[in-house]
Amino acid sequence: EPMSKRQRKKLLKQKQWEEQKDLRRQKRKEKRQKRKLERQSKLDTDNEGNDRKRMRKEVVPSTLRLIVDCSFDDLMVLKDVKKLHKQIQRCYAENRKAFHPVQFYLTSHGGQLKSNMNENDKGWVNWK
């Protein structure tokens, strides 16, 4: 059966795509290696050592306060309490990385949330 012009073009493009697959894979691999070498050289030239430590020294604390009221956990099902716990963890982690971290407080922390955090994240006590 004769092919339409559109079908031929589509088939040709597909063949070219398959033929260049190895080339694309090789380029991605080289790009990854290049980034790895750049990171290594950056770490070698960096006298401070770890970027996170350097970043923490440049932090300017904010006067803003973030208060999370956890008094409603008795109205939540366990699934929602676990989601709240993950959200609090994420907020805490992002706040630590921020250049202008806010003062982060948990209020009325007890009940299901506290037991879930004690069970799954024993390090939360050191967040103070």
DAVENJO-V909708 format. One line per field, one symbol per residue. ss: DSSP state (H for helix, E for strand, - for the rest). A space follows every 10 residues. Layout:
# DAVENJO-V909708
ss->???
This chain:
# DAVENJO-V909708
ss->----HHHHHH HHHHHHHHH- HHHHHHHHHH HHHHHHHHHH HHHHH----- HHHHHHH--- ----EEEEE- --HHH--HHH HHHHHHHHHH HHHHHHH--- --EEEEE--- HHHHHHHHHH -HHHHHH-
